Amino acid sequence: MTIVVTSEGQEGLRHRLEVEGFDDLFADGPGFIGGSDSAPDPHDYFDMALGACKAITARMYARRKEWPLEGVRVKVIRDDSQERHGTYRLLVSMDFLGIEDEKQRSRLLEIAERCPIQRLMTVSQIEIDTELSA
């Protein structure tokens, strides 16, 4: 999978994000750093990845168990007040629509805690190599 990020114009911080097979997305910086707030910023995409992964993981599990899950609502609240000191905190609240059984709800929450993005964010060693293109 290759993602291409290209600046939109010479001024501002807006960028086009191209992911093969999908409509283009955009990212921008927040106003306080010179962006125009015209699109989610990179932190937003990071947080969205976690919320989406938890929702997808819960739905897959419920489908496999044939539970009556009608939908998932995930709310991610960011506390980046200590990011410069090495702590980036996300509070995630999940609602499982159509599931009334508390044991099923608890199990779905437990399964969502194991989603691949949460594991990537919390226990994986990520290696990034950055180079100039040819």
C-alpha positions as CSV (number, residue, x, y, z in Angstrom):
1,M,0.0,0.0,0.0
2,T,1.4,3.4,-1.0
3,I,0.0,6.7,0.2
4,V,1.0,9.9,-1.6
5,V,0.8,13.2,0.2
6,T,1.1,16.3,-2.0
7,S,1.0,20.0,-1.0
8,E,-1.9,22.0,-2.2
9,G,-0.4,25.3,-3.4
10,Q,2.6,27.1,-2.2
11,E,1.1,28.7,0.9
12,G,-0.7,27.2,3.8
13,L,-0.5,23.6,5.1
14,R,-3.3,21.8,3.2
15,H,-2.2,18.5,1.5
16,R,-4.0,16.0,-0.7
17,L,-3.8,12.4,0.5
18,E,-4.0,9.8,-2.2
19,V,-4.8,6.2,-1.3
20,E,-5.0,3.8,-4.3
21,G,-8.6,2.9,-5.1
22,F,-10.2,5.6,-2.9
23,D,-11.4,9.2,-3.3
24,D,-8.7,11.7,-2.2
25,L,-8.6,12.8,1.3
26,F,-7.2,16.1,2.7
27,A,-5.2,17.1,5.7
28,D,-4.5,20.6,7.0
29,G,-2.9,22.1,10.0
30,P,-4.8,23.8,12.7
31,G,-5.1,27.6,12.5
32,F,-2.8,28.2,15.4
33,I,0.2,26.8,13.5
34,G,-0.6,28.5,10.2
35,G,-3.1,26.0,8.7
36,S,-6.6,26.9,7.5
37,D,-8.5,24.2,9.4
38,S,-10.0,23.1,6.1
39,A,-9.5,19.4,6.8
40,P,-8.6,17.0,9.7
41,D,-5.0,17.4,10.9
42,P,-2.6,14.4,11.2
43,H,-3.5,14.0,14.9
44,D,-7.2,13.7,13.9
45,Y,-6.3,10.9,11.4
46,F,-4.3,9.1,14.1
47,D,-7.3,9.3,16.5
48,M,-9.8,8.3,13.8
49,A,-7.7,5.3,13.0
50,L,-8.1,4.0,16.5
51,G,-11.9,4.7,16.6
52,A,-12.5,3.1,13.3
53,C,-10.4,0.0,14.1
54,K,-12.3,-0.6,17.4
55,A,-15.7,-0.3,15.6
56,I,-14.7,-2.6,12.8
57,T,-13.2,-5.2,15.2
58,A,-16.3,-5.2,17.3
59,R,-18.6,-5.6,14.3
60,M,-16.5,-8.4,12.9
61,Y,-16.7,-10.3,16.2
62,A,-20.4,-9.7,16.6
63,R,-21.1,-10.9,13.1
64,R,-19.0,-14.1,13.7
65,K,-21.0,-14.7,17.0
66,E,-24.3,-13.9,15.2
67,W,-25.1,-11.3,17.9
68,P,-27.8,-8.7,17.1
69,L,-25.4,-5.7,16.8
70,E,-27.1,-3.0,14.7
71,G,-24.2,-0.5,14.8
72,V,-21.3,0.8,16.8
73,R,-20.7,4.4,18.0
74,V,-17.2,5.3,19.1
75,K,-16.3,8.6,20.6
76,V,-12.6,9.4,20.9
77,I,-11.5,12.4,23.1
78,R,-8.0,13.6,22.8
79,D,-5.9,15.0,25.7
80,D,-2.7,16.1,24.1
81,S,-1.8,18.5,26.9
82,Q,1.2,16.4,27.9
83,E,2.3,15.3,24.4
84,R,5.5,17.3,24.6
85,H,6.3,15.4,27.8
86,G,5.7,12.0,26.1
87,T,2.1,11.3,27.0
88,Y,-0.7,11.4,24.4
89,R,-4.0,10.3,26.1
90,L,-7.1,9.1,24.3
91,L,-10.3,8.4,26.1
92,V,-12.5,6.1,24.1
93,S,-16.2,5.6,24.7
94,M,-18.1,2.8,22.8
95,D,-21.8,2.1,22.4
96,F,-23.0,-1.1,20.9
97,L,-26.4,-0.5,19.3
98,G,-28.8,-3.4,19.5
99,I,-26.9,-5.3,22.2
100,E,-28.7,-5.3,25.5
101,D,-26.9,-8.3,27.2
102,E,-24.2,-6.9,29.5
103,K,-22.0,-9.9,29.0
104,Q,-22.0,-9.4,25.3
105,R,-21.4,-5.7,25.6
106,S,-18.5,-6.3,28.0
107,R,-17.1,-8.9,25.6
108,L,-17.3,-6.6,22.6
109,L,-15.5,-3.9,24.6
110,E,-12.8,-6.4,25.5
111,I,-12.4,-7.5,21.9
112,A,-12.3,-3.8,20.7
113,E,-9.3,-3.3,23.1
114,R,-7.4,-5.9,21.0
115,C,-7.9,-4.1,17.7
116,P,-4.8,-4.0,15.5
117,I,-4.4,-0.3,15.6
118,Q,-4.5,-0.1,19.4
119,R,-1.9,-2.8,19.5
120,L,0.2,-0.9,16.9
121,M,-0.1,2.3,19.0
122,T,0.6,0.7,22.3
123,V,2.8,-2.4,22.1
124,S,4.5,-2.5,18.6
125,Q,7.9,-1.2,17.8
126,I,7.5,1.0,14.8
127,E,10.5,1.7,12.5
128,I,10.4,4.6,10.1
129,D,13.0,5.2,7.5
130,T,12.8,8.5,5.7
131,E,14.8,9.3,2.6
132,L,15.0,11.7,-0.3
133,S,13.3,10.3,-3.4
134,A,15.4,9.7,-6.5
